């Protein structure tokens, strides 16, 4: 079994906390710029489809599905490969491939060859790179940081990612308003190149995987990760909850841009601003997550995050032009608050609870459910929107999301103050 040894020259407890941890700062900076670019894309790509190619509701939803489909198709083998490969080079290669993919869109537009199919290929390619990047990132963070530093590290990373949810859509709307949606994807390509540059400067040396481990069958490695998640009462219920909540969350988000542009007649700039405001609660949630977990317990903080994620979703279908925009803004803020709290607590729990040699496979085994439902949710929302109207699709998806916190009451979380530090002995 390979252990996560570190040869990072940074002291284990540097004065001033993680802000003085050189390699964490570089990892943090890389994720910050690429997250901003990715969240520019979440608005820019649908806007390109709607405004430039006149795509329909179902086509826009399929674009969202394509970005998440790789988790369902290649997530499990990707986790096994990440456990065998050095994480940082995997992340750098993924950044470069994403930059090339997004650069191809403005190039095709300049040549008057851009199609919805091209956007689908780009979404699939970037989604595939994202599977490997996010899995490698989860494995790499516990190599850079000590176990007791992980909650603070995850909170900082998630807070920055949430800021990108605010900044990215706002930038996308502004750029689309001023120069067109296609130009916004140039910014995305640049952010991935900057992320790669930051990662290349990290000095932490990862442990080498032993030859005996890489000689095992890929199928056996995949099965080992799946068994660990399926047999563990905490990881199992968190996986099911994540999958169910993502159906509602991504379902309404997949058709939100269409709803705001075609039903409420909002300008692209206002669409970006509204989505940015809806995401703002995540910043507060990420900053409060470790404090709430410390004061009330990690299990109770997880339940609180779920409660904030669910029922407030019912405010989003109340959206209307003018003053009526306060309802989706408020609903989005509360949802973002709850999602951030839950993600910080869950991420730190998984990284410390799971044996490190299994972490890549456990991460993608959970993501297979968590993210695998996303393309299905996007297609379902698109089909509902095309058949019954976008407002109906958003109503159905937010109603489902409101009920999902009940799932966490089925498992052992409701009886605990804190999540356990390690699996129970067999």
C-alpha positions in Angstrom: 0.0 0.0 0.0 1.4 3.4 -0.9 1.3 6.1 1.7 1.1 9.8 1.0 4.6 11.0 2.0 5.6 14.6 1.3 8.9 16.3 0.5 7.4 19.8 0.4 10.0 22.2 1.8 7.2 24.3 3.4 6.9 23.8 7.2 4.0 21.6 8.3 2.5 24.5 10.2 3.8 27.6 8.5 3.3 30.9 10.5 0.2 32.6 9.1 -1.6 29.4 8.1 -2.0 28.2 4.5 -1.6 31.7 3.1 2.1 31.2 3.8 2.2 27.7 2.3 3.9 28.3 -1.1 2.7 25.2 -2.9 -0.9 25.6 -1.6 -0.9 29.2 -2.8 0.1 28.0 -6.3 -2.5 25.2 -6.3 -5.1 27.7 -5.1 -4.2 30.3 -7.7 -4.4 27.7 -10.5 -7.8 26.6 -9.4 -9.0 30.1 -9.0 -8.3 31.3 -12.6 -9.5 28.0 -14.2 -12.7 28.1 -12.1 -13.4 31.6 -13.3 -12.9 30.5 -16.9 -15.1 27.5 -16.5 -17.9 29.5 -15.0 -17.6 32.0 -17.9 -18.2 28.9 -20.1 -21.4 27.9 -18.2 -23.1 31.0 -19.4 -21.1 31.8 -22.6 -21.6 28.4 -24.2 -25.4 28.4 -23.9 -25.4 32.1 -25.0 -23.4 31.1 -28.1 -25.9 28.4 -28.8 -28.9 30.6 -28.3 -27.7 33.9 -29.7 -25.4 32.8 -32.5 -26.7 29.5 -33.6 -30.4 29.9 -32.6 -30.4 26.6 -30.8 -33.6 25.3 -29.2 -34.3 24.5 -25.5 -33.5 20.8 -25.9 -30.2 21.5 -27.7 -29.1 23.9 -25.0 -29.9 21.3 -22.3 -28.0 18.6 -24.3 -25.0 21.0 -24.2 -25.1 20.9 -20.4 -25.5 17.2 -20.5 -22.5 16.7 -22.7 -20.2 18.5 -20.3 -21.1 16.0 -17.5 -21.6 12.8 -19.5 -17.9 11.8 -19.3 -18.4 11.2 -15.5 -20.9 8.5 -16.4 -18.9 7.0 -19.3 -15.3 7.1 -18.1 -15.4 8.1 -14.4 -14.5 4.7 -12.9 -11.5 3.9 -15.1 -10.3 7.5 -14.8 -10.3 7.1 -11.0 -8.2 3.9 -11.3 -5.8 5.6 -13.7 -5.4 8.6 -11.4 -4.5 6.3 -8.5 -1.7 4.9 -10.7 -0.4 8.2 -12.2 1.2 11.3 -10.7 -1.6 13.8 -10.1 0.1 17.1 -11.0 1.1 16.1 -14.6 -2.4 14.8 -15.2 -3.8 18.2 -14.1 -1.4 20.1 -16.3 -2.3 18.1 -19.4 -6.0 18.5 -18.7 -5.6 22.3 -18.5 -3.8 22.4 -21.8 -6.4 20.3 -23.6 -9.2 22.4 -22.2 -7.5 25.6 -23.5 -7.2 24.1 -27.0 -10.8 23.0 -27.0 -12.2 26.4 -26.1 -9.8 28.2 -28.5 -11.4 26.2 -31.3 -14.8 27.9 -30.9 -13.8 31.5 -31.8 -11.6 30.1 -34.5 -14.5 28.1 -36.0 -16.7 31.2 -35.7 -14.2 33.4 -37.5 -14.1 30.9 -40.3 -18.0 30.8 -40.3 -17.9 27.0 -39.6 -19.3 27.0 -36.0 -22.2 24.6 -35.4 -24.1 23.1 -32.5 -22.2 19.8 -33.1 -18.9 21.7 -32.7 -20.1 23.0 -29.3 -21.1 19.5 -28.3 -17.7 18.1 -29.1 -16.0 20.9 -27.1 -18.3 20.3 -24.2 -17.6 16.6 -24.3 -13.8 17.1 -24.6 -13.7 19.6 -21.8 -15.9 17.4 -19.6 -13.6 14.5 -20.2 -10.6 16.5 -19.1 -12.6 17.7 -16.1 -13.1 14.1 -14.9 -9.3 13.5 -14.8 -8.5 17.0 -13.4 -11.0 17.0 -10.5 -10.1 13.4 -9.5 -6.4 14.2 -9.6 -7.0 17.4 -7.6 -8.8 15.5 -4.8 -5.9 13.1 -4.6 -3.2 15.8 -4.8 -4.5 18.1 -2.1 -3.8 15.6 0.8 -0.3 15.2 -0.6 0.3 19.0 -0.5 -1.3 19.5 3.0 -1.3 17.6 6.3 -4.6 16.0 7.4 -5.3 18.8 10.0 -4.9 21.4 7.2 -7.4 19.8 4.9 -10.6 21.5 6.3 -9.0 25.0 6.0 -7.6 24.1 2.5 -10.9 22.8 1.2 -12.7 25.8 2.6 -10.4 28.3 0.9 -10.6 26.4 -2.4 -14.3 26.1 -2.3 -14.7 29.8 -1.3 -12.6 30.8 -4.3 -14.6 28.4 -6.6 -17.8 30.0 -5.3 -16.4 33.5 -6.0 -15.8 32.2 -9.6 -19.6 31.3 -9.7 -20.2 35.0 -9.1 -17.4 36.5 -11.2 -17.6 34.1 -14.2 -21.2 34.5 -15.2 -21.0 38.3 -14.7 -17.9 38.4 -16.9 -19.6 36.2 -19.5 -22.7 38.4 -19.6 -20.6 41.6 -19.8 -18.4 40.3 -22.5 -21.3 38.9 -24.4 -23.1 42.3 -24.2 -20.0 44.2 -25.4 -18.3 41.9 -27.9 -20.4 38.8 -28.3 -20.6 35.5 -26.5 -17.9 33.8 -28.7 -15.3 36.2 -27.4 -15.9 35.1 -23.8 -14.5 31.7 -24.6 -11.1 33.3 -25.4 -10.9 34.3 -21.7 -11.7 30.7 -20.7 -8.8 29.3 -22.8 -6.4 31.8 -21.2 -7.4 30.9 -17.7 -6.6 27.2 -18.3 -3.2 28.1 -19.6 -2.5 30.2 -16.5 -3.7 27.3 -14.3 -1.2 25.0 -16.0 1.6 27.6 -15.5 0.8 27.8 -11.7 0.7 24.0 -11.3 4.1 23.6 -13.0 5.7 25.7 -10.3 4.6 23.5 -7.4 7.6 21.7 -5.7 5.8 19.0 -3.7 6.9 15.6 -4.8 4.3 12.9 -4.9 4.9 9.3 -3.7 5.7 6.8 -6.4 3.2 4.0 -6.9 4.8 0.6 -6.4 5.2 -1.6 -9.5 3.1 -4.4 -7.8 0.1 -2.0 -7.5 0.1 -0.9 -11.2 0.3 -4.5 -12.4 -3.1 -5.3 -11.0 -6.0 -5.4 -13.4 -7.9 -2.2 -14.0 -11.2 -4.0 -13.4 -10.0 -5.1 -10.0 -9.0 -1.6 -9.0 -12.3 -0.2 -10.1 -14.2 -2.9 -8.1 -12.2 -2.2 -5.0 -13.2 1.4 -5.0 -16.9 0.6 -5.7 -17.0 -1.9 -2.9 -15.5 0.5 -0.4 -18.2 3.1 -1.1 -21.1 0.6 -1.4 -20.2 -1.0 2.0 -19.6 2.2 3.9 -22.8 3.7 5.5 -21.6 7.3 5.4 -20.1 7.4 1.9 -23.1 5.4 0.5 -25.8 7.8 1.8 -23.7 10.9 0.8 -23.4 9.5 -2.7 -27.2 8.9 -3.0 -28.0 12.3 -1.7 -25.5 14.0 -4.0 -27.0 12.2 -7.0 -30.6 13.1 -6.1 -29.8 16.7 -5.3 -27.9 17.1 -8.6 -30.9 16.0 -10.6 -32.8 19.0 -9.3 -29.9 21.4 -9.1 -28.5 20.8 -12.6 -32.0 20.2 -14.0 -33.2 23.7 -13.4 -29.8 25.3 -14.2 -29.7 23.5 -17.6 -32.6 25.5 -18.8 -32.2 28.7 -16.6 -30.5 30.7 -19.3 -33.3 29.9 -21.8 -35.9 30.8 -19.2 -34.3 34.1 -18.5 -33.7 35.1 -22.1 -36.9 33.8 -23.8 -39.5 33.9 -21.1 -38.5 36.9 -19.0 -36.8 38.7 -22.0 -33.7 39.7 -20.0 -30.6 41.1 -21.8 -27.5 38.9 -21.7 -25.7 41.3 -19.3 -28.6 41.1 -16.8 -28.7 37.3 -17.2 -25.0 37.1 -16.2 -25.6 39.5 -13.2 -28.6 37.6 -11.9 -26.8 34.2 -12.1 -23.8 35.8 -10.4 -26.1 37.1 -7.5 -27.7 33.6 -7.2 -24.3 32.1 -6.7 -23.1 34.7 -4.1 -24.4 32.6 -1.1 -21.8 30.0 -1.8 -19.0 32.5 -0.8 -20.5 32.9 2.7 -21.2 29.2 3.0 -17.6 28.3 2.2 -16.3 30.8 4.7 -18.6 29.6 7.4 -18.4 25.8 6.8 -15.4 25.1 9.0 -16.7 27.3 11.8 -20.1 25.6 11.7 -18.5 22.2 11.6 -16.3 23.0 14.6 -19.1 24.5 16.6 -22.0 22.2 15.9 -20.3 19.1 14.5 -19.5 18.0 11.0 -22.6 15.7 10.7 -24.9 18.5 11.9 -23.3 21.0 9.5 -23.9 18.5 6.7 -27.6 18.3 7.6 -27.8 22.1 7.8 -26.3 22.5 4.4 -28.8 20.0 2.9 -31.7 21.9 4.5 -30.5 25.2 3.0 -30.1 23.5 -0.4 -33.5 22.0 -0.7 -36.7 24.0 0.3 -35.3 27.5 -0.9 -35.3 26.1 -4.5 -39.1 26.6 -4.5 -38.5 30.4 -4.7 -36.9 30.2 -8.2 -40.1 29.4 -10.2 -41.6 32.6 -8.7 -39.3 34.7 -11.0 -40.8 37.6 -12.9 -39.5 40.7 -14.6 -38.6 43.6 -12.5 -39.1 43.2 -8.7 -39.9 39.6 -9.2 -36.3 38.8 -9.9 -35.7 39.0 -6.1 -37.2 35.5 -5.7 -34.7 33.6 -7.8 -31.9 35.7 -6.4 -32.9 34.9 -2.8 -33.4 31.2 -3.7 -30.1 31.0 -5.4 -28.2 32.7 -2.5 -29.7 30.2 0.0 -29.0 27.2 -2.3 -25.4 28.4 -2.8 -25.0 28.7 0.9 -26.2 25.2 1.6 -24.2 23.6 -1.3 -21.0 25.3 -0.2 -21.3 24.1 3.5 -22.1 20.6 2.4 -19.3 20.4 -0.2 -16.6 21.7 2.2 -17.6 19.3 4.9 -18.0 16.3 2.6 -14.7 17.0 0.7 -12.6 17.2 3.9 -14.4 14.1 5.4 -13.7 12.0 2.3 -10.1 13.0 2.1 -9.3 12.2 5.7 -11.6 9.2 6.1 -10.6 7.3 2.9 -7.3 5.4 2.8 -5.1 7.5 0.5 -4.3 4.6 -2.0 -8.1 4.3 -2.6 -8.9 8.0 -2.7 -9.0 8.4 -6.5 -11.3 5.4 -7.0 -13.5 6.3 -4.0 -13.8 9.9 -5.3 -14.9 8.8 -8.8 -17.1 6.0 -7.4 -19.1 8.7 -5.5 -19.0 11.0 -8.5 -20.3 8.3 -10.8 -23.6 8.8 -8.9 -23.2 12.4 -8.0 -22.2 13.6 -11.5 -23.6 10.7 -13.5 -27.1 11.9 -12.9 -26.3 15.4 -14.2 -26.5 14.7 -18.0 -29.7 12.7 -17.4 -31.1 15.6 -15.4 -30.2 18.1 -18.1 -31.7 16.0 -20.9 -34.9 15.5 -18.8 -35.2 19.2 -18.1 -34.7 20.0 -21.7 -37.3 17.4 -22.8 -39.8 18.8 -20.2 -39.1 22.3 -21.4 -39.5 21.5 -25.0 -42.8 19.6 -24.4 -44.5 21.6 -21.6 -42.6 24.9 -21.4 -39.4 26.0 -19.7 -41.3 27.3 -16.6 -42.8 23.9 -16.1 -39.4 22.2 -16.3 -37.9 24.6 -13.7 -40.9 24.0 -11.4 -40.5 20.2 -11.6 -36.8 20.3 -11.0 -36.9 22.7 -8.1 -39.7 20.7 -6.4 -37.6 17.6 -6.6 -34.6 19.5 -5.2 -36.7 20.7 -2.2 -37.4 17.1 -1.1 -33.8 15.7 -1.4 -32.6 16.6 2.2 -34.9 13.8 3.5 -32.4 11.3 2.1 -29.7 12.2 4.7 -32.2 11.2 7.5 -32.1 7.6 6.3 -28.4 7.1 7.1 -26.4 7.3 10.4 -25.8 11.1 10.1 -29.0 12.1 12.0 -27.7 10.2 15.1 -24.2 11.8 15.2 -22.7 15.2 16.1 -19.5 14.5 14.0 -18.6 12.4 11.1 -16.1 9.6 12.0 -12.4 10.1 11.4 -11.9 6.6 10.0 -13.9 3.6 8.9 -15.1 1.2 11.6 -13.1 -1.9 12.0 -14.6 -4.9 10.1 
